[in-house]
Amino acid sequence: MRAYAFKAKFHANVQALHATTLEVTCEERLTPRGDCVLLTSSGHDPKKLVEACPRGWEGALVVVTRFGSFWVRGTCAPREVGCSFVIRKSSSEAPRTLMVGADKAAREVPRELVNKGRLWGSEALVILVSRPRSRGPAV
């Protein structure tokens, strides 16, 4: 198992309405057009993020705030992760992709968490955990 934790913040323009992706960025500014962005001002180290999510492993991104928590699971498929990374419900491995086949996207983040977070510009603890994909029960 591998894990990596970092801090990020909500922004007043966070909408988190995208149906198929969820994004975290180190950028401090956000326009309303960024409907897949959940968190800004991320303090992640791209190299450590990729090391914690080896290609083909099962991964989970957990977001913990004072208002509640949220997690999304998928398959690690890191590409050109840099200042921002994307978790996708699809199998598309476009640049900035960290995980594919995710079980949730931005619009599935609990609205109470999004609304309270952006109102107060709250900080979040983000934890990425991964493990080798299980092969099923031993025979």
DSSP file (Angstrom, degrees, kcal/mol; ACC not computed):
  #  RESIDUE AA STRUCTURE BP1 BP2  ACC     N-H-->O    O-->H-N    N-H-->O    O-->H-N    TCO  KAPPA ALPHA  PHI   PSI    X-CA   Y-CA   Z-CA
    1    1 A M              0   0    0      0, 0.0     2,-0.3     0, 0.0   130,-0.2   0.000 360.0 360.0 360.0 146.0    0.0    0.0    0.0
    2    2 A R  E     -A  130   0A   0    128,-2.3   128,-2.4    50,-0.2     2,-0.3  -0.943 360.0-176.1-129.3 153.3    1.1    3.6   -0.7
    3    3 A A  E     -A  129   0A   0     -2,-0.3     2,-0.3   126,-0.2   126,-0.2  -0.994   9.2-179.2-148.7 152.2   -0.1    6.9    0.6
    4    4 A Y  E     -A  128   0A   0    124,-2.1   124,-3.3    -2,-0.3     2,-0.3  -0.964   9.6-164.9-151.8 135.1    0.5   10.6    0.1
    5    5 A A  E     +A  127   0A   0     -2,-0.3     2,-0.3   122,-0.2   122,-0.2  -0.929  14.8 156.4-125.6 148.3   -1.2   13.6    1.8
    6    6 A F  E     -A  126   0A   0    120,-2.3   120,-3.3    -2,-0.3     2,-0.3  -0.957  34.3-109.2-156.8 169.6   -1.3   17.3    1.0
    7    7 A K  E     +A  125   0A   0     -2,-0.3    36,-2.8   118,-0.2     2,-0.3  -0.786  33.2 165.1-107.9 152.8   -3.4   20.3    1.6
    8    8 A A  E     -A  124   0A   0    116,-1.9   116,-3.2    -2,-0.3     2,-0.3  -0.906  22.5-127.8-151.0 174.9   -5.6   22.3   -0.8
    9    9 A K  E     -AB 123  40A   0     31,-3.2    31,-3.8    -2,-0.3   114,-0.2  -0.929  12.8-120.3-132.7 155.0   -8.4   24.9   -0.5
   10   10 A F        -     0   0    0    112,-2.7     2,-0.3    -2,-0.3    29,-0.1  -0.554  30.6-147.2 -81.0 158.6  -11.9   25.5   -1.8
   11   11 A H    >   -     0   0    0     27,-0.3     3,-2.0    -2,-0.2   110,-0.1  -0.928  23.9-114.7-127.9 152.2  -12.4   28.7   -3.8
   12   12 A A  T 3  S+     0   0    0     -2,-0.3   106,-0.1     1,-0.3    -1,-0.1   0.769 116.4  52.4 -58.0 -27.0  -15.4   31.0   -4.1
   13   13 A N  T 3  S+     0   0    0     17,-0.1    -1,-0.3   105,-0.0     2,-0.2   0.375  76.1 127.9 -93.0   4.9  -15.9   29.9   -7.7
   14   14 A V    <   +     0   0    0     -3,-2.0    21,-0.1     1,-0.2    24,-0.1  -0.449  21.3 162.2 -63.0 125.5  -15.9   26.2   -7.1
   15   15 A Q        -     0   0    0     19,-0.5    -1,-0.2    22,-0.4    20,-0.1   0.703  21.9-163.3-110.5 -37.9  -18.9   24.7   -8.8
   16   16 A A        +     0   0    0     21,-0.7    93,-0.3    18,-0.4    20,-0.2   0.945  42.8 133.0  49.5  58.1  -18.0   21.0   -9.0
   17   17 A L        +     0   0    0     18,-2.1    19,-0.2    20,-0.1    -1,-0.1   0.435  21.1 124.4-114.9  -3.6  -20.7   20.3  -11.5
   18   18 A H        -     0   0    0     17,-1.8    89,-2.3     1,-0.1    90,-0.3  -0.346  50.9-148.5 -67.1 139.8  -18.9   18.2  -14.2
   19   19 A A  S    S+     0   0    0     87,-0.2    -1,-0.1     1,-0.1     3,-0.1   0.677  87.8  23.7 -83.4 -19.4  -20.4   14.8  -14.9
   20   20 A T  S    S+     0   0    0      1,-0.1    69,-2.8    85,-0.1    70,-0.4   0.526 114.5  46.4-128.4  -7.0  -17.3   12.8  -15.8
   21   21 A T  E     -C   88   0A   0     67,-0.2    85,-2.3    68,-0.1     2,-0.3  -0.912  48.0-160.9-136.9 163.8  -14.2   14.4  -14.2
   22   22 A L  E     -C   87   0A   0     65,-1.8    65,-2.8    -2,-0.3     2,-0.4  -0.981  18.5-164.0-142.1 131.6  -12.9   15.9  -11.0
   23   23 A E  E     -Cd  86  37A   0     13,-2.7    15,-3.0    -2,-0.3    16,-1.1  -0.919  14.1-167.8-124.9 145.7   -9.9   18.2  -10.9
   24   24 A V  E     -Cd  85  39A   0     61,-2.1    61,-2.4    -2,-0.4     2,-0.3  -0.995  20.1-175.1-124.6 133.6   -7.5   19.5   -8.2
   25   25 A T  E     -C   84   0A   0     14,-2.3    17,-2.1    -2,-0.4    59,-0.3  -0.934  35.9-142.1-133.0 153.7   -5.1   22.3   -9.1
   26   26 A C  S    S+     0   0    0     57,-1.5    58,-0.1    -2,-0.3    14,-0.1   0.584  71.7 112.7 -84.6 -11.5   -2.3   24.3   -7.5
   27   27 A E        -     0   0    0     56,-0.1    14,-2.6     1,-0.1    15,-0.2  -0.319  59.2-152.5 -61.1 142.4   -3.6   27.5   -9.2
   28   28 A E  S    S+     0   0    0     12,-0.2     2,-0.3    13,-0.1    -1,-0.1   0.734  75.6  66.3 -87.7 -25.1   -5.0   30.0   -6.7
   29   29 A R        -     0   0    0    -18,-0.1     2,-0.3   -16,-0.0    12,-0.1  -0.689  59.7-178.7 -99.1 151.5   -7.5   31.6   -9.1
   30   30 A L        -     0   0    0     -2,-0.3   -17,-0.1    10,-0.1   -16,-0.0  -0.966  13.5-151.5-150.1 130.6  -10.5   29.9  -10.6
   31   31 A T    >   -     0   0    0     -2,-0.3     3,-1.9     1,-0.1   -18,-0.0  -0.633  35.7-107.9 -94.6 161.1  -13.1   31.2  -13.1
   32   32 A P  T 3  S+     0   0    0      0, 0.0    -1,-0.1     0, 0.0   -17,-0.0   0.681 114.0  73.5 -61.6 -15.7  -16.7   29.9  -13.1
   33   33 A R  T 3  S+     0   0    0      1,-0.2     2,-2.2     2,-0.1     3,-0.2   0.733  73.8  85.2 -69.7 -20.8  -15.8   28.0  -16.3
   34   34 A G    X   +     0   0    0     -3,-1.9     3,-1.3     1,-0.2   -19,-0.5  -0.410  52.1 157.6 -80.3  66.0  -13.8   25.5  -14.3
   35   35 A D  T 3   +     0   0    0     -2,-2.2   -18,-2.1     1,-0.3   -17,-1.8   0.563  66.8  54.8 -73.7  -8.0  -16.8   23.3  -13.5
   36   36 A C  T 3  S+     0   0    0    -20,-0.2   -13,-2.7   -19,-0.2     2,-0.3   0.579  83.6 106.1 -96.5 -10.3  -14.7   20.1  -12.8
   37   37 A V  E <   +d   23   0A   0     -3,-1.3   -21,-0.7   -15,-0.2   -22,-0.4  -0.514  34.4 168.3 -75.8 131.1  -12.4   21.8  -10.2
   38   38 A L  E     +     0   0A   0    -15,-3.0     2,-0.3     1,-0.3   -27,-0.3   0.754  66.7  23.7-103.3 -41.9  -13.0   20.8   -6.6
   39   39 A L  E     -d   24   0A   0    -16,-1.1   -14,-2.3   -29,-0.1    -1,-0.3  -0.960  59.8-172.3-133.6 146.4   -9.9   22.2   -4.9
   40   40 A T  B     +B    9   0A   0    -31,-3.8   -31,-3.2    -2,-0.3   -12,-0.2  -0.629  65.1  44.6-120.9-178.4   -7.4   25.0   -5.7
   41   41 A S  S    S-     0   0    0    -14,-2.6   -15,-0.3   -33,-0.2    -1,-0.1   0.819  76.2-176.7  51.2  36.0   -4.1   26.1   -4.1
   42   42 A S        -     0   0    0    -17,-2.1   -34,-0.2   -15,-0.2    -1,-0.2  -0.392  25.2-156.3 -68.2 138.2   -3.0   22.5   -3.9
   43   43 A G        +     0   0    0    -36,-2.8    -1,-0.1    -2,-0.1   -35,-0.1   0.079  45.1 137.7 -99.3  22.3    0.3   21.8   -2.2
   44   44 A H        -     0   0    0    -37,-0.2     3,-0.1    39,-0.1   -38,-0.1  -0.336  52.1-135.2 -72.8 151.9    0.9   18.5   -3.9
   45   45 A D     >  -     0   0    0      1,-0.1     4,-2.5    -2,-0.0     3,-0.2  -0.938  13.5-146.4-101.5 114.9    4.3   17.4   -5.3
   46   46 A P  H  > S+     0   0    0      0, 0.0     4,-2.2     0, 0.0     5,-0.2   0.859  96.7  51.4 -53.5 -40.0    3.6   15.9   -8.7
   47   47 A K  H  > S+     0   0    0      1,-0.2     4,-2.2     2,-0.2     5,-0.1   0.929 112.3  44.9 -64.2 -45.4    6.4   13.4   -8.4
   48   48 A K  H  > S+     0   0    0     -3,-0.2     4,-1.7     2,-0.2    -1,-0.2   0.853 110.7  55.4 -67.2 -34.3    5.2   12.1   -5.0
   49   49 A L  H  < S+     0   0    0     -4,-2.5     4,-0.4     2,-0.2    -2,-0.2   0.933 110.2  44.7 -62.6 -46.5    1.7   12.0   -6.3
   50   50 A V  H >< S+     0   0    0     -4,-2.2     3,-1.1     1,-0.2    -2,-0.2   0.890 111.1  53.8 -65.9 -40.3    2.7    9.7   -9.2
   51   51 A E  H 3< S+     0   0    0     -4,-2.2    -1,-0.2     1,-0.3    -2,-0.2   0.836 107.9  51.3 -62.6 -32.0    4.8    7.5   -6.9
   52   52 A A  T 3< S+     0   0    0     -4,-1.7    -1,-0.3     1,-0.2   -50,-0.2   0.548 113.0  46.5 -82.0  -7.1    1.8    7.0   -4.6
   53   53 A C  S <  S-     0   0    0     -3,-1.1    -1,-0.2    -4,-0.4     3,-0.1  -0.546  78.0-168.9-135.7  68.3   -0.4    6.0   -7.5
   54   54 A P    >   -     0   0    0      0, 0.0     3,-2.3     0, 0.0    22,-0.2  -0.297  40.0 -86.8 -63.4 141.7    1.4    3.4   -9.7
   55   55 A R  T 3  S+     0   0    0      1,-0.3    22,-0.2    23,-0.1     3,-0.1  -0.184 113.2  16.1 -49.8 128.7   -0.2    2.6  -13.0
   56   56 A G  T 3  S+     0   0    0     20,-3.1    77,-0.3     1,-0.3    -1,-0.3   0.243  96.0 121.5  91.3 -12.2   -2.8   -0.2  -12.7
   57   57 A W  S <  S-     0   0    0     -3,-2.3    19,-3.2    75,-0.1     2,-0.3  -0.438  70.9-105.3 -79.1 157.2   -3.1    0.0   -8.9
   58   58 A E  E     -FE  75 131A   0     73,-2.4    73,-2.1    17,-0.2     2,-0.3  -0.669  46.3-170.4 -77.3 135.6   -6.5    0.6   -7.2
   59   59 A G  E     -FE  74 130A   0     15,-3.0    15,-2.3    -2,-0.3     2,-0.4  -0.920  18.6-167.9-131.1 156.8   -6.5    4.2   -5.9
   60   60 A A  E     -FE  73 129A   0     69,-2.5    69,-2.5    -2,-0.3     2,-0.6  -0.988   8.8-156.1-142.0 133.3   -8.7    6.3   -3.7
   61   61 A L  E     -FE  72 128A   0     11,-2.6    11,-1.8    -2,-0.4     2,-0.5  -0.954  15.4-165.7-109.0 121.0   -8.6   10.1   -3.2
   62   62 A V  E     -FE  71 127A   0     65,-3.1    65,-2.8    -2,-0.6     2,-0.5  -0.921   5.4-162.9-112.1 129.2  -10.0   11.2    0.2
   63   63 A V  E     -FE  70 126A   0      7,-3.4     7,-2.0    -2,-0.5     2,-0.5  -0.958   8.9-171.0-114.0 120.1  -10.9   14.8    0.9
   64   64 A V  E     +FE  69 125A   0     61,-2.9    61,-2.7    -2,-0.5     2,-0.3  -0.946  12.5 161.3-116.9 127.2  -11.4   15.7    4.6
   65   65 A T  E >   -F   68   0A   0      3,-2.6     3,-0.8    -2,-0.5    59,-0.1  -0.808  54.6-102.5-131.6 174.0  -12.7   19.0    5.7
   66   66 A R  T 3  S+     0   0    0     57,-0.4     3,-0.1    -2,-0.3    58,-0.1   0.626 122.5  54.2 -72.5 -11.0  -14.3   20.4    8.9
   67   67 A F  T 3  S-     0   0    0      1,-0.4     2,-0.3    46,-0.1    -1,-0.2   0.514 125.8 -71.9 -98.0  -7.8  -17.7   20.1    7.1
   68   68 A G  E <   -F   65   0A   0     -3,-0.8    -3,-2.6    45,-0.1    -1,-0.4  -0.915  51.1 -89.2 143.8-172.2  -17.3   16.5    6.2
   69   69 A S  E     -F   64   0A   0     -2,-0.3     2,-0.3    -5,-0.2    -5,-0.2  -0.877  23.0-169.8-137.0 167.9  -15.4   14.2    3.8
   70   70 A F  E     -F   63   0A   0     -7,-2.0    -7,-3.4    -2,-0.3     2,-0.3  -0.981   5.4-168.6-154.2 146.3  -15.7   12.7    0.4
   71   71 A W  E     -F   62   0A   0     -2,-0.3     2,-0.4    -9,-0.2    -9,-0.2  -0.985   6.6-163.0-141.4 156.2  -13.8   10.0   -1.5
   72   72 A V  E     -F   61   0A   0    -11,-1.8   -11,-2.6    -2,-0.3     2,-0.3  -0.999  10.5-155.2-136.5 136.7  -13.5    8.8   -5.0
   73   73 A R  E     +F   60   0A   0     -2,-0.4    30,-2.2   -13,-0.2    31,-0.3  -0.841  28.2 130.4-112.9 150.5  -12.0    5.4   -6.2
   74   74 A G  E     -F   59   0A   0    -15,-2.3   -15,-3.0    -2,-0.3     2,-0.5  -0.918  55.6 -68.0-168.9-166.3  -10.5    4.5   -9.5
   75   75 A T  E     -FG  58 100A   0     25,-3.1    25,-2.5    -2,-0.3   -17,-0.2  -0.920  49.3-116.1-107.5 127.1   -7.6    2.9  -11.3
   76   76 A C  E     + G   0  99A   0    -19,-3.2   -20,-3.1    -2,-0.5    23,-0.3  -0.400  46.7 154.3 -62.8 130.4   -4.2    4.7  -11.1
   77   77 A A        -     0   0    0     21,-2.9    22,-0.1   -22,-0.2    -1,-0.1  -0.301  22.3-170.3-152.1  56.4   -3.1    5.8  -14.6
   78   78 A P        +     0   0    0      0, 0.0    20,-0.2     0, 0.0   -23,-0.1  -0.244  14.1 161.3 -62.7 138.5   -0.8    8.8  -14.0
   79   79 A R        -     0   0    0     18,-2.0     2,-1.4    15,-0.1    15,-0.1   0.198  66.3 -15.6-118.8-119.2    0.2   10.7  -17.1
   80   80 A E  S    S+     0   0    0     14,-0.1     2,-0.3    -2,-0.0    18,-0.1  -0.479  75.1 177.2 -92.3  63.8    1.6   14.2  -17.2
   81   81 A V        +     0   0    0     -2,-1.4     4,-0.2    16,-0.2     2,-0.1  -0.516  18.1 133.4 -70.9 130.7    0.6   15.2  -13.7
   82   82 A G  S    S-     0   0    0      2,-1.4    -1,-0.1    -2,-0.3   -38,-0.0  -0.158  72.4 -13.7-140.8-122.8    1.8   18.7  -12.8
   83   83 A C  S    S+     0   0    0     -2,-0.1   -57,-1.5   -58,-0.1     2,-0.3   0.807 133.2  26.8 -63.7 -30.5    0.2   21.7  -11.2
   84   84 A S  E     -C   25   0A   0    -59,-0.3    -2,-1.4   -58,-0.1     2,-0.3  -0.934  67.4-165.3-131.3 156.8   -3.2   20.1  -11.7
   85   85 A F  E     -C   24   0A   0    -61,-2.4   -61,-2.1    -2,-0.3     2,-0.4  -0.983   8.6-146.0-141.1 154.8   -4.5   16.5  -12.0
   86   86 A V  E     -Ch  23  97A   0     10,-2.9    12,-3.1    -2,-0.3    13,-1.1  -0.942   3.8-154.8-125.1 139.4   -7.8   15.0  -13.2
   87   87 A I  E     -Ch  22  99A   0    -65,-2.8   -65,-1.8    -2,-0.4     2,-0.4  -0.965  24.5-161.1-109.5 128.3   -9.7   11.9  -12.1
   88   88 A R  E     -C   21   0A   0     11,-2.6    14,-2.5    -2,-0.5   -67,-0.2  -0.883  29.0-153.2-119.3 140.9  -11.9   10.6  -14.8
   89   89 A K  S    S+     0   0    0    -69,-2.8    -1,-0.1    -2,-0.4   -68,-0.1   0.803  86.1  68.8 -73.2 -29.8  -14.9    8.3  -14.9
   90   90 A S  S    S-     0   0    0    -70,-0.4    11,-2.5    11,-0.1    12,-0.3  -0.078  93.8-114.4 -78.1-177.9  -13.9    7.3  -18.4
   91   91 A S  S    S+     0   0    0      9,-0.2     2,-0.3    10,-0.1    -1,-0.1   0.294  70.6 131.0 -99.5   7.4  -10.9    5.2  -19.5
   92   92 A S        -     0   0    0      1,-0.1     2,-0.5     0, 0.0    -4,-0.1  -0.449  43.9-161.0 -65.8 124.1   -9.4    8.2  -21.3
   93   93 A E        +     0   0    0     -2,-0.3    -1,-0.1     7,-0.1     3,-0.1  -0.453  29.9 158.2-105.3  58.5   -5.8    8.7  -20.4
   94   94 A A    >   -     0   0    0     -2,-0.5     3,-1.6     1,-0.2   -14,-0.1  -0.236  54.3 -67.2 -72.1 166.8   -5.4   12.3  -21.5
   95   95 A P  T 3  S+     0   0    0      0, 0.0    -1,-0.2     0, 0.0     3,-0.1  -0.205 123.0  28.4 -54.1 150.5   -2.7   14.6  -20.1
   96   96 A R  T 3  S+     0   0    0      1,-0.3   -10,-2.9    -3,-0.1     2,-0.2   0.354  86.4 144.7  76.9  -1.2   -3.0   15.5  -16.4
   97   97 A T  E <   + h   0  86A   0     -3,-1.6   -18,-2.0   -12,-0.2    -1,-0.3  -0.473  20.1 167.1 -69.9 132.5   -4.9   12.2  -15.7
   98   98 A L  E     +     0   0A   0    -12,-3.1   -21,-2.9     1,-0.4     2,-0.3   0.722  68.5  12.3-107.0 -44.5   -4.2   10.6  -12.3
   99   99 A M  E     -Gh  76  87A   0    -13,-1.1   -11,-2.6   -23,-0.3    -1,-0.4  -0.973  61.0-165.3-136.3 150.7   -7.0    8.0  -12.2
  100  100 A V  E     +G   75   0A   0    -25,-2.5   -25,-3.1    -2,-0.3    -9,-0.2  -0.795  69.4  39.7-123.8 169.5   -9.5    6.5  -14.7
  101  101 A G  S    S-     0   0    0    -11,-2.5   -12,-0.3    -2,-0.3    -1,-0.1   0.826  79.2-179.8  62.0  31.8  -12.6    4.4  -14.2
  102  102 A A        -     0   0    0    -14,-2.5   -28,-0.2   -12,-0.3    -1,-0.2  -0.269  33.6-139.6 -67.8 151.1  -13.6    6.5  -11.2
  103  103 A D  S    S+     0   0    0    -30,-2.2     2,-0.3     1,-0.1    -1,-0.1   0.540  84.1  29.0 -86.9  -7.3  -16.8    5.8   -9.3
  104  104 A K        -     0   0    0    -31,-0.3     2,-0.2   -84,-0.1   -82,-0.1  -0.974  62.0-159.7-147.4 159.9  -17.6    9.5   -8.9
  105  105 A A    >   -     0   0    0     -2,-0.3     3,-1.9   -84,-0.1   -83,-0.2  -0.720  48.0 -78.8-128.7-177.6  -17.1   12.9  -10.6
  106  106 A A  G >  S+     0   0    0    -85,-2.3     3,-1.8     1,-0.3   -87,-0.2   0.858 124.7  57.3 -54.7 -41.9  -17.3   16.5   -9.4
  107  107 A R  G 3  S+     0   0    0    -89,-2.3    -1,-0.3     1,-0.3   -88,-0.1   0.626  99.3  61.9 -70.4  -8.9  -21.1   16.7   -9.5
  108  108 A E  G <  S+     0   0    0     -3,-1.9    -1,-0.3   -90,-0.3    -2,-0.2   0.383  74.1 110.7 -97.2   3.7  -21.3   13.8   -7.1
  109  109 A V  S <  S-     0   0    0     -3,-1.8     5,-0.1   -93,-0.3   -39,-0.1  -0.622  90.5 -92.2 -71.2 134.4  -19.4   15.6   -4.3
  110  110 A P    >>  -     0   0    0      0, 0.0     4,-1.9     0, 0.0     3,-0.5  -0.254  31.3-137.0 -52.6 128.4  -21.9   16.3   -1.5
  111  111 A R  H 3> S+     0   0    0      1,-0.2     4,-3.3     2,-0.2     5,-0.3   0.831 101.4  59.3 -59.3 -35.2  -23.4   19.7   -2.2
  112  112 A E  H 3> S+     0   0    0      1,-0.2     4,-2.4     2,-0.2     5,-0.3   0.917 106.4  47.8 -61.6 -41.6  -23.2   20.7    1.5
  113  113 A L  H <> S+     0   0    0     -3,-0.5     4,-2.1     2,-0.2    -2,-0.2   0.921 115.4  44.9 -64.0 -44.7  -19.4   20.1    1.4
  114  114 A V  H  X S+     0   0    0     -4,-1.9     4,-2.6     2,-0.2     5,-0.3   0.944 115.4  46.6 -64.1 -49.4  -19.0   22.2   -1.8
  115  115 A N  H  X S+     0   0    0     -4,-3.3     4,-1.6     1,-0.2    -2,-0.2   0.915 117.4  41.1 -64.1 -45.2  -21.3   25.0   -0.6
  116  116 A K  H  X S+     0   0    0     -4,-2.4     4,-1.7    -5,-0.3     6,-0.3   0.896 114.7  53.3 -69.9 -39.4  -19.8   25.4    2.8
  117  117 A G  H  X>S+     0   0    0     -4,-2.1     5,-1.9    -5,-0.3     4,-1.1   0.930 112.5  41.8 -61.7 -47.0  -16.3   24.9    1.5
  118  118 A R  H  <5S+     0   0    0     -4,-2.6    -1,-0.2     1,-0.2    -2,-0.2   0.822 109.8  58.9 -74.0 -28.5  -16.5   27.7   -1.1
  119  119 A L  H  <5S+     0   0    0     -4,-1.6    -1,-0.2    -5,-0.3    -2,-0.2   0.902 120.6  26.7 -63.3 -40.6  -18.3   30.0    1.2
  120  120 A W  H  <5S-     0   0    0     -4,-1.7    -1,-0.2    -5,-0.1    -2,-0.2   0.445 101.4-123.7-103.3  -1.6  -15.5   30.0    3.7
  121  121 A G  T  <5 -     0   0    0     -4,-1.1    -3,-0.2    -5,-0.2    -4,-0.1   0.895  47.1-165.7  59.6  38.6  -12.6   29.2    1.4
  122  122 A S      < -     0   0    0     -5,-1.9  -112,-2.7    -6,-0.3     2,-0.3  -0.123  17.3-121.4 -65.2 151.2  -11.9   26.2    3.6
  123  123 A E  E     -A    9   0A   0   -114,-0.2   -57,-0.4    -3,-0.1     2,-0.4  -0.637  27.0-159.5 -86.9 149.2   -8.8   24.2    3.7
  124  124 A A  E     -A    8   0A   0   -116,-3.2  -116,-1.9    -2,-0.3     2,-0.6  -0.964  16.4-134.8-129.4 147.4   -8.9   20.5    3.0
  125  125 A L  E     -AE   7  64A   0    -61,-2.7   -61,-2.9    -2,-0.4     2,-0.5  -0.904  25.3-160.9 -96.0 126.4   -6.6   17.6    3.8
  126  126 A V  E     -AE   6  63A   0   -120,-3.3  -120,-2.3    -2,-0.6     2,-0.5  -0.941   7.1-171.9-114.3 128.1   -6.3   15.4    0.7
  127  127 A I  E     -AE   5  62A   0    -65,-2.8   -65,-3.1    -2,-0.5     2,-0.5  -0.978   7.0-163.5-124.4 124.4   -5.1   11.8    1.1
  128  128 A L  E     +AE   4  61A   0   -124,-3.3  -124,-2.1    -2,-0.5     2,-0.4  -0.930  14.5 177.3-105.0 124.1   -4.2    9.6   -1.8
  129  129 A V  E     +AE   3  60A   0    -69,-2.5   -69,-2.5    -2,-0.5     2,-0.3  -0.956   0.6 174.8-124.6 147.5   -4.0    5.9   -1.0
  130  130 A S  E     -AE   2  59A   0   -128,-2.4  -128,-2.3    -2,-0.4   -71,-0.2  -0.978   9.3-178.3-147.4 159.8   -3.3    3.0   -3.4
  131  131 A R  E     - E   0  58A   0    -73,-2.1   -73,-2.4    -2,-0.3     3,-0.1  -0.981  43.8 -80.4-152.3 157.0   -2.8   -0.7   -3.4
  132  132 A P        -     0   0    0      0, 0.0   -75,-0.1     0, 0.0     2,-0.1  -0.315  60.7 -94.7 -58.9 144.0   -2.0   -3.4   -6.0
  133  133 A R        -     0   0    0    -77,-0.3     2,-0.1     1,-0.1   -76,-0.1  -0.385  43.9-116.1 -61.5 132.4   -5.2   -4.5   -7.8
  134  134 A S        -     0   0    0      1,-0.1    -1,-0.1    -3,-0.1    -3,-0.0  -0.459  14.3-151.1 -72.9 143.8   -6.6   -7.6   -6.1
  135  135 A R        -     0   0    0      1,-0.4    -1,-0.1    -2,-0.1    -2,-0.1   0.339  48.5-101.0 -96.0   4.1   -6.6  -10.7   -8.3
  136  136 A G        -     0   0    0      2,-0.0    -1,-0.4     0, 0.0     2,-0.0  -0.363  63.9 -27.8  98.2 176.6   -9.6  -12.3   -6.5
  137  137 A P        -     0   0    0      0, 0.0     2,-0.1     0, 0.0     0, 0.0  -0.314  68.1-107.9 -68.5 146.6   -9.8  -15.0   -3.9
  138  138 A A              0   0    0      1,-0.1    -2,-0.0    -2,-0.0     0, 0.0  -0.466 360.0 360.0 -71.1 144.9   -7.1  -17.6   -3.7
  139  139 A V              0   0    0     -2,-0.1    -1,-0.1     0, 0.0     0, 0.0   0.405 360.0 360.0 -95.8 360.0   -8.2  -21.1   -4.9
